[in-house]
Amino acid sequence: MLAKIAIIVKIANMAKRGNKMKTVTATEAQNNFGDLLMNVQSEPVSITRNGKTKGVLLSTMAYQEMK
């Protein structure tokens, strides 16, 4: 549980510091999935549809830390 909070805090702090999370559209994510998987190894990527965030893709390591 503490690991989940730590990840959430890390993402929130990125936004506060102006380190915006990379954002891609759902279509871009679909068309460039291999590249997207490489990008999430260093930082989470926000996925939007119709201009609204619908999900966040993150590395397996970050996910495991949240469990």
Secondary structure, DSSP 8 states (H G I E B T S, - for coil): -HHHHHHHHHHHHHHHTT---EEEEHHHHHHTHHHHHHHTTTS-EEEEETTEEEEEE--HHHHHHH-
